[in-house]
Amino acid sequence: MLLVLGFVSLVPQVREPLIVSVTSRGRLVPIYSVKTSANRVAISFDATWGTELTDEILDILDSHGITTTFFLAGYWVEKHPDYVVKIAEAGHEIGNHSYSHPHMNTLSEQGISYELQKNADLIRDLTGQCTSLFRPPFGEYNNQVISVASALGYHTIQWSVDSLDWKNLTSNQIYDRVMGQVKPGAIVLFHNAAPGTPGAIRRLIPDLLAQGYEILPISHLLHKGDFYIDHAGTQYPRKGGS
């Protein structure tokens, strides 16, 4: 296995359990968006199949000096280690999208832990990054999934704006959908292999920047310290948080 040394990790190397919020009905909720008064958004890319469009996406991001978050599935990491390295070398944050992309709700605690830890080891060996963000496959989660992820030091991350690029929408359709829904604190979902995505972000990024938005990796958008998550999945800082 190819080892790459010397990367500066975008996330802390120390793994500590996270505090997760429980609603009045005892349901754990992932983070869908962040409450903020600043014009800040995060865009993210899930990678589970293909690499054909990845270079173009990376070039577009680089041309604007933008770094984002790529959620990588472990089998994709094993199949495309060169692209894992390329994404990390470009300064992007890497998130954990499980190893085999299963329906996490059907797994035991041990199965969930295995899926996260196996993929985390693969990513760390290739890039030196210690993953702290987890996006559940298919967007499926339950209390056990979030609790196990939290115990392993992960924020469980969803999205507030789904580009629906996975439905093979055109670039214009993706652009219109995202621009019609984006707002401060939004987390936008894209995929690295959807045909319409490069053309859409080629328009989206300069237009968002022109509107005064700062585009960040997800971990840079999140509130640090003590926080809570409301029933809709919006992350709020508690007093003293940031």
VMD Tcl script that draws the C-alpha trace (Angstrom):
set ca {
  {0.00 0.00 0.00}
  {1.22 3.43 -0.93}
  {2.12 5.54 2.09}
  {2.28 9.30 1.92}
  {3.90 11.16 4.77}
  {4.10 14.80 5.68}
  {0.52 15.93 5.19}
  {-0.78 18.36 7.75}
  {-4.00 16.90 9.11}
  {-7.07 19.09 8.84}
  {-8.60 17.51 11.94}
  {-7.31 16.66 15.40}
  {-5.39 13.41 15.83}
  {-6.75 12.81 19.34}
  {-9.97 10.85 19.29}
  {-12.44 11.74 22.02}
  {-16.12 10.85 22.32}
  {-18.38 13.67 21.22}
  {-21.40 14.97 23.06}
  {-24.49 14.32 20.96}
  {-27.84 15.99 21.40}
  {-30.97 14.08 22.33}
  {-34.41 15.42 21.53}
  {-37.27 15.23 24.01}
  {-38.28 11.92 22.50}
  {-34.83 10.44 22.88}
  {-33.94 10.54 19.18}
  {-30.37 11.33 18.22}
  {-29.99 13.66 15.27}
  {-27.03 14.21 12.92}
  {-25.88 17.63 11.77}
  {-27.70 18.82 8.65}
  {-26.73 22.48 8.85}
  {-25.13 25.03 11.16}
  {-26.75 28.08 12.75}
  {-24.61 31.07 11.80}
  {-25.10 34.73 10.98}
  {-22.01 34.68 8.75}
  {-22.24 34.01 5.03}
  {-20.49 30.66 5.29}
  {-21.39 27.38 3.58}
  {-19.79 23.99 3.07}
  {-19.94 21.92 -0.08}
  {-19.12 18.24 0.01}
  {-18.58 15.36 -2.37}
  {-19.35 11.69 -1.77}
  {-17.08 9.25 -3.59}
  {-18.38 5.73 -4.04}
  {-17.92 5.05 -7.72}
  {-15.68 6.23 -10.52}
  {-12.93 8.84 -10.84}
  {-13.49 10.14 -14.35}
  {-14.69 13.59 -13.30}
  {-12.61 13.96 -10.16}
  {-9.67 15.73 -11.79}
  {-12.00 18.31 -13.34}
  {-13.69 18.90 -9.99}
  {-10.35 19.30 -8.23}
  {-9.17 21.72 -10.93}
  {-12.31 23.86 -10.54}
  {-11.92 23.99 -6.77}
  {-8.23 24.81 -7.06}
  {-8.86 27.60 -9.56}
  {-10.91 29.40 -6.89}
  {-8.69 28.50 -3.96}
  {-11.54 26.49 -2.42}
  {-11.10 23.47 -0.13}
  {-14.03 21.22 0.68}
  {-14.85 17.87 2.24}
  {-14.75 14.56 0.37}
  {-16.54 11.63 2.01}
  {-14.81 8.49 0.77}
  {-16.09 4.92 0.95}
  {-13.42 2.40 1.92}
  {-13.76 0.17 -1.13}
  {-13.30 3.29 -3.27}
  {-10.20 4.15 -1.23}
  {-8.78 0.68 -1.88}
  {-9.55 0.86 -5.60}
  {-8.30 4.43 -6.12}
  {-5.51 5.15 -3.62}
  {-3.90 7.57 -6.06}
  {-7.01 9.75 -5.99}
  {-7.21 9.63 -2.21}
  {-3.68 10.99 -2.15}
  {-4.49 13.57 -4.83}
  {-7.51 14.85 -2.88}
  {-5.50 15.13 0.33}
  {-2.53 16.79 -1.38}
  {-4.92 19.42 -2.78}
  {-5.75 20.37 0.82}
  {-9.22 18.91 1.04}
  {-10.71 17.40 4.17}
  {-11.51 13.71 4.00}
  {-14.57 12.30 5.72}
  {-15.51 8.70 6.48}
  {-18.33 7.25 4.35}
  {-17.99 3.73 5.85}
  {-15.94 0.90 4.37}
  {-18.46 -1.09 2.32}
  {-21.34 1.43 2.06}
  {-23.87 -0.79 3.86}
  {-27.25 0.00 5.34}
  {-25.84 1.00 8.72}
  {-29.20 0.62 10.49}
  {-29.00 -3.14 9.98}
  {-25.59 -3.52 11.67}
  {-24.65 -4.31 15.25}
  {-22.50 -1.96 17.30}
  {-19.50 -4.09 16.36}
  {-20.43 -3.93 12.68}
  {-20.78 -0.16 12.73}
  {-17.46 0.22 14.52}
  {-15.76 -2.09 12.01}
  {-17.09 -0.10 9.05}
  {-15.78 3.17 10.48}
  {-12.47 1.97 11.83}
  {-11.44 -0.06 8.78}
  {-12.00 2.90 6.49}
  {-10.35 5.32 8.93}
  {-7.24 3.13 8.96}
  {-7.09 3.05 5.17}
  {-7.41 6.84 4.90}
  {-4.88 7.49 7.66}
  {-2.32 5.12 6.12}
  {-2.58 6.90 2.78}
  {-2.84 10.52 3.87}
  {-2.05 10.93 7.56}
  {-5.50 12.45 8.08}
  {-7.47 11.26 11.09}
  {-11.12 11.41 10.03}
  {-13.59 13.12 12.37}
  {-16.63 13.45 10.11}
  {-18.90 10.53 9.19}
  {-21.62 10.56 6.55}
  {-23.88 7.49 6.74}
  {-24.44 5.67 3.45}
  {-27.83 6.41 1.89}
  {-28.32 9.04 4.61}
  {-29.61 6.27 6.89}
  {-29.06 6.45 10.62}
  {-30.55 5.52 13.98}
  {-29.56 6.14 17.59}
  {-27.10 3.27 17.60}
  {-25.31 4.48 14.46}
  {-24.89 7.99 15.84}
  {-23.90 6.76 19.32}
  {-21.19 4.42 18.02}
  {-19.86 7.09 15.66}
  {-19.78 9.61 18.52}
  {-17.94 7.16 20.79}
  {-15.31 6.87 18.05}
  {-14.94 10.67 17.89}
  {-17.12 11.41 14.88}
  {-19.63 14.10 14.08}
  {-22.36 12.45 12.01}
  {-23.01 14.72 9.03}
  {-25.94 14.87 6.65}
  {-26.79 17.76 4.32}
  {-29.34 20.56 4.08}
  {-29.11 20.95 0.30}
  {-29.17 17.87 -1.92}
  {-27.99 18.72 -5.40}
  {-29.64 15.52 -6.69}
  {-26.70 15.21 -9.07}
  {-26.91 11.44 -8.46}
  {-30.15 11.50 -10.45}
  {-28.10 12.63 -13.46}
  {-29.64 16.07 -13.57}
  {-28.14 18.53 -16.01}
  {-25.63 21.10 -14.82}
  {-28.26 23.82 -15.14}
  {-30.78 21.84 -13.10}
  {-28.20 21.22 -10.37}
  {-27.20 24.89 -10.36}
  {-30.80 26.09 -10.08}
  {-31.60 23.60 -7.32}
  {-28.62 24.51 -5.15}
  {-28.83 28.28 -5.67}
  {-32.52 28.17 -4.82}
  {-31.90 26.50 -1.45}
  {-28.48 27.59 -0.21}
  {-28.30 29.88 2.82}
  {-25.77 30.62 5.57}
  {-24.75 27.45 7.40}
  {-25.85 25.13 4.62}
  {-24.10 21.84 3.86}
  {-24.44 20.93 0.18}
  {-24.24 17.37 -1.13}
  {-22.55 16.54 -4.44}
  {-20.96 13.39 -5.84}
  {-17.59 13.16 -7.54}
  {-18.85 11.04 -10.44}
  {-22.15 12.69 -11.39}
  {-22.01 13.95 -15.00}
  {-23.65 17.32 -14.31}
  {-21.59 18.23 -11.27}
  {-18.46 19.81 -12.80}
  {-20.47 22.16 -14.97}
  {-22.73 23.08 -12.06}
  {-19.94 23.94 -9.62}
  {-18.10 25.82 -12.35}
  {-21.00 28.30 -12.20}
  {-21.97 27.88 -8.55}
  {-18.67 28.67 -6.91}
  {-18.04 32.08 -8.51}
  {-21.68 33.05 -8.04}
  {-21.65 32.09 -4.35}
  {-18.40 33.99 -3.87}
  {-19.89 37.01 -5.64}
  {-22.80 36.91 -3.19}
  {-20.32 37.15 -0.34}
  {-20.30 33.51 0.71}
  {-17.21 31.86 2.15}
  {-16.97 28.21 1.10}
  {-15.36 25.99 3.71}
  {-14.68 22.36 4.60}
  {-17.42 21.08 6.89}
  {-15.25 20.90 10.01}
  {-14.47 24.61 9.60}
  {-18.18 25.42 9.44}
  {-19.10 23.51 12.60}
  {-19.29 25.14 16.01}
  {-16.49 24.06 18.33}
  {-16.79 23.28 22.02}
  {-20.18 22.79 23.61}
  {-23.10 22.67 21.18}
  {-26.51 21.18 20.69}
  {-28.45 19.90 17.70}
  {-32.14 20.73 17.37}
  {-34.86 18.41 16.08}
  {-34.24 19.58 12.51}
  {-30.52 18.80 12.66}
  {-29.27 22.38 12.96}
  {-26.16 22.73 15.12}
  {-26.20 25.60 17.63}
  {-23.44 26.72 19.99}
  {-24.21 26.73 23.68}
  {-23.07 29.65 25.81}
  {-19.30 29.86 25.59}
  {-19.16 27.88 22.35}
  {-17.96 29.24 19.03}
}
mol new
graphics top color blue
foreach p $ca { graphics top sphere $p radius 0.5 }
foreach p [lrange $ca 0 end-1] q [lrange $ca 1 end] { graphics top cylinder $p $q radius 0.2 }
display resetview
